[in-house]
Amino acid sequence: MPGDSQSVEWFPARIHAKLLHAACLAHTAIIYTRSWCANSAIARVRLAGRLEQARAEIALLREELRIKDVRMVRIEPHRRPFYPATERLAILELKASRGWNTATTARMFQVEPDTIADWMHRIHDVSLLRTPEPINRYPAFVRHIIQRLKVLCPAMGNRRIAEVLARAGLQLSATTARRLIRNRPHSPSGFPVSDFNRHPSVVTSRHPNHVWHVDLTVVPTSGGFWSAWFPFTLPQGWPFCWWVAVVLDHFSRKVMGFALFKRQPTGEQVCRFLGQAMHSQRARPLHVICDRGKQFDCAGFRRWARRKNIRVRYGAVGKYGSIAIIERFMRSMKSEWTRLVLLPLNLRSMRFELGLYITWYNEYRPHQSLSGMTPMEVYSGVDPPSITARAANSALPIMELVVERFHGRVPLPIVSLRLAA
């Protein structure tokens, strides 16, 4: 029939858009299903939801690798970029860890089996481990410690590594750490220094609990909000994201409290959250700095602040760095934690996971603006661990790196050094 022929011709022209719509619908449906499983009273259902989420994440990562591998396979073998010596050794280590044979290893890394076999035959050849000559006088074990720390904690930058090792008893500069890391990628630099503190109208924090910052942020539960249909975004609410409220002390950078919301909180909810934070910390700030969000720039919030004898200071609209302290914490929280783990859809589980990061941030993470001290040390007035100074030609005892995981969470390292036996 004529109508059938027209529909057959029309369908292939729209198949690509239909595929995207189907994928978005499936993504939306599965998030709602996971939210139901996460809040089920049956333990088996909750575990099944977590297992499905992990399997889906693994499947998506494998699809990403497949797409990247297809592009490399299309290049002729002799035209593909060569693996450097350090990557060759890493490939052989992964081969041993996974139990792959030569053919499987070659297929996984788009090289010829004879190439892998040649690397295995030359395992004692120094060319596999050849690196630029170090330009400092630190012993080889220090270089090994820094490189292993970079592998185990890739989110750490050069300055963070230097501060962590200084707290563990080994002093070296950030530039030395960068040289010892050599060609390994390091984390991008942080925000540029803002001139906000030089503004004449800004309150300078002189002691703990003098100035607090408060802000809200959205944490997606499944990567992002893009959708294939109008308005081309998913709703910014549970189960697609969590709303997180954080209050932070300016002087010590300590997180004084946080709260989770399934929807964008109201001004009344924010006031209740701040009151709970002051009650739990047994402290009250003299000033609170926030943005011009509708939760803060309202009569109810200002009335609550007057009752508590707190002065509200608003960041400049459109000015970069006006609330940089709290924004920098939000960036760290997302890059070091929420984007590296599978976020739960259950409120209690999400509160526990976020509480782990904040506890680690306050007690174990050295802060660059605090000269390597942790927020809890500055807030409590506790001296940091002693730092062992080293002269240019002095000898160091042989030490080994010990990296523990806070509550077993891989992105939250606790670093220490101990004398080798």
N, C-alpha and C positions, 0 to 999 in steps of 0.2 A: 504494500500500500504506500501511497506517497507520503503520508504522515510518518510511517515507520522509517522510510529512507531518510527523511529529514532529521529525525531524532538520532539515527545512527551517525549521520554526518556531524550533528551538533555535539554529540557526547565526547568524542576525542578532543575537540577544541577546548572543552571545559574540564577535562580530566585532571589537570594539574591543580587547578583551584579546588576541585572536589577532594583531592587527596589531602591538601592542606587543611581543609575544613574537617575532614574525617579525623585527621590526627589531633587537631585541637579539641574536637568533641571528645575523643577518647581520653586525651590528657585531662580535660575537665572532669569527666566522669570518674576516672580512676582516682583523682584527688579526693572527690567526695566519698568514694568507697573507702579509701584509706582513712579518712577522718572518722567514718563510722566504725571501722575496725579499731582505731586507736582509742576510742572512747567506749568500747564494748566492755561489759562486765565479765565476759568470758576470757580467761587468760589465753586459751588456744586461738581465739579470734584475733586478739592483740598481737600475739606472736606471728600469726599468719600474715597479718598486715605488714609488720616489720620485715618479714622474710620476702614478701612480694616487692616491697619498696627497694630492698637491697638487690634483689634479682633484676628489677627493672633498671636500676642505676648501672649495674654491671653490663646489662645488654646495651644500654645507650653508650657507655664508654667503649664497648667493643665495636659498635657501629661507627663511632667517631674514628677509632683507629683504622677500621676497614677503609673508610673514605680517604683518610690520609695515605694509607698504603697503596691504594689504587693509583693515586697520582704519582707515587714514586716508582711503581712497577712499570708505568708507561715509558719511563726513561730507560734508555739502553744501559746495560750494566756498566760498561766502560765509561759512561758519561755521568754516572751518579756521583755525588760528593763522597769523599773518603771519610771513614770514621777516624778520628784522632786516636792517639795511643791510649789515652785514658778511657775512651769509650770502648775500645777493643777489649780492654781488661774487664770493663763493666759487663760487656756482652758475655764474656767467658764466665764471669761470676754468676750471671743470670742463668746461663746454660747449666752450670753445676747445680744451682739452687732448684731449677725446674726439672732437672733430669732429662733435658732434651738431648736428642742425638744430633749429629752434625747436620743432617738434612733439615730437621725441624728448625734448628737455630738459624740456618741460612735462609729458610723460607720466611721466618718471622722478621728478619732484619734486612731482607732484599739484597742478599749477597750470594755469591756462589758457594756451594759446599766445599770446594777446594780452598776457598779463602779461609773458612772456619778451620779446616784441617791444618792449613799452614799456620794459623795463629796458635793452635794447640801444640804443634811441633816446635814452635818458637816461644813456648811459655817462659823459658828462662832467659830469653833475649831481652836485654835492657831497652830495646827500642819499643817494647810494649808498654814500658813504664817511664819512658823518657819524658822529662819535663824541663822547663827552663831552670837554669841555675838560680837558687835563692840568693837574694841580695842582702840578706841580714844574717846575723850570727846565732839565731835561735836554733836549738837542737832539732834533729829530725822528728822527734816524738811530738814536739810542739806543733810542727806543721801537720803531722798526722792527726793530732787532736782537733785542730781547727777544721781540717777537711772533713773529718768524720762528723763533727758537730754541724757543719753545713749540710752534709748528706742527711743526717738524722733530723735536723730542724731547718728545712730549706727556707722557711719564712723569715729566718733571722738575717738581718743585714750585717755589714761589717762592724758598725758601731755596736750593735746589739751583741754580737759575738764577743767583742772586746770587753763589754761591760759584764757579760755573764762570766767570762773567764776571770775577770778582775775580782768578782765576788767570790769565785771559787779559789782564789789565791794566786793567780797568774796574771801579771800586768803586762799589757801590750796595747799599742795604739790601733785605731781603726784602719789606718793605712797599712800597718803591718799585717793585720788580719786579711786585708784585701790582697796583699802580695802573696801571702801564704795560701790563700784560696786559689790563686793563679787564674786560670781560665774558666773556672766554674761560674755560672750565672749567679748574681746576687740580687737581692730584692731592690726594687727601685727606691729612690730617695723619698723621704716624706714630704710633707707640705713645706713650702718656703716659709721662712720666718716672717711672721706678720708684724706690721707696725701698729697693731691694735693697742698694745700696751704703752705706746708712746703718745697716744691721743690724750689730750689734756683732760677730757671728760670721763676717762675710764677709771674705775676703782681698782687700785692695786691691792692684791691680796697679800697680807702681811703675816698671817698665821692660819692654822687650820680652823675651819668653820667660819672664816671671815666672808668668803665669797663662794657660793655654790652655783653650778651650771645645771640646767635642766633642759632636756630636749626629747623629741620623739623621733623614731625611725621605723621603717618598714623592713621586715626580714622575710623574703620570699621562702616558701617551703619547698618549691620545686623548680628553682632556677630563675624564673622570670615571670612576667605578666603578659607577654605578647600573645595575641589571638588573631586568627585569620578572618574574623568578622568584626563589623562595626560594634563598638568604637575601637576595635583592634587592641584591646587590653582586657585582662581578667579583673574582676572586682578586687580592690585592695582590702581584703578582709579574709577571715578564716573561712575555709581551709587553705586558701591560696597564699596567705601570709600571716605573720604575727605583727602586731604593733607593740613596740618596745619603748618604754619610758625609762630614762636613766637620769640620775642626779649625781653630780661629781663635784668633789671639793677642788677648788682652783689651786690652792697652795700645795697640797700633797698629791693631787691627781687621783686620789682615792675615790672609788665608786661607793657612794654612800647608800645607794639602794637602786632597785630596778623593779619594774612591773610589766606584766604581759596583758595584752588586751586582744580580743578577737576582732574588734572593730576599732575605728579611730575613736580614741577616748574623748570625753567631754571635759570641759573646764572643771566641773565638780569632781570627776574621777581623778584628774591630775592633782587637785588640791588634796584629796584624800590620800593619794600616793605620797605626796610631799609630807603630809602630816605623819604618815606611818614611818617614813624614812627618818624624820626628826625624832620620833618616839623610840625607834629601834637603836639609833645612834646616840640618843640622849644628848643631842646638840641642836642648835638653832643658828642658821647663818644670819649675818647682818644684811647681806645683799644676795639676790638671786638674779642671775643673768639668763635670759631666754630669747627666743626669736619672737616674731610677730604672728605666730600661729593663733588660730581662733581660740585655742584653749588657754592661751596666756594673755592675749590682747583683748581682754573682756572685763567687764565690771566685776563679775564674780571673783575672778582670780585676784584682781587688785584689792578687792574688799577683804578677801581672805588674808592677803599679805599684810594689810594694815592691822588686822586683828592680831597677827603674829609679830607685829613690829619688825617687818622685813621690807626692805626697799627693793623694788623691782627695777632692773635695768634691762632695756631691750637692745638687742644687736641692731646695727644699722642695716636697713633694708637694701639688699643688692650689693653690700660691701663685703668683699672676700676677707675672711679672717675675723669678723666681728664676734663670732661665737666659735672660734677655731678650736678651743680646748675640748669642748664636748664633741664637736664634729670629728676631731682627730681620734677620739676614743671610739666613736661609731665606726670609723674606717678600720681601726685595728680590730675591733670585735668581728667585723664581717670578713676581713681578709685573713685573720688568724683562727677563726672558729666557725662561724655560721656557714661560710662557703666551702668549708672543708669536710663537713660532716653531714649525715642525713638527718635533717631536722624532724623531730617527732611532731605528730599532730595532736597529741594529748597535752592538755594544759599543764598537768602536774609534771610530766616527763620533760616538757620544754622548759619549765621553770627550773628543774633540777639541772638540765644540761647548761643552761645559761648561767646558773649560779656557780657551776664548776669553773667556767671561764672567768667570771668576775672574781672569784676567790683566788684563782691562779694569777690573775692580773694584779690584784692588790698585794699579794704576799710573795710571789716568786718572780714576776716579770720586771727586770730592771728598766727604768725609764730614762730616756735620753736627757730630757730637760731637768731631771733630778740628779744628774751626775752619776748615773748608774745605780742609784738607790731605788728601792721599791716604794710604791705609794704608802704601804703600811708602815715602813720604817720612818718615812718623813712625817706621817700623821702622828705616830706614837712617839717620835723623838728618839728612836732606837738607833744606835750606831750600826752601820753595815758591817759585814764580816771583814776581818783584817785583810789588807791587800799586800801581797809580797812584792816589794820593789826589786828590780833587777838591774844591776850595773851592766855596762856594755859587754864586758868580758867575763862576767861572773858565771859560775856553773850552776845549773839547775838540777835538782834531784829528778830522777825519772818518775813521772807521774802518768796515770792513765785516766782517761775520760770516763765518767759515770753519768749516764743520762737515764733518769727515771721519768716515768710518765704519770702525771697527776691523775689519780683515779683510773689509770690504765688508758687515758685518752692520748693518742699519738700526737696531736697538734699542741699539747700542753707539756713541754719538757721542763724538768727540774735538773739543772746541770751542776755537777760537782767534780772535783779532782781529788784523787787519793794517791798516795805513794804506791808505786808498783812494788810487788812482793819480790 
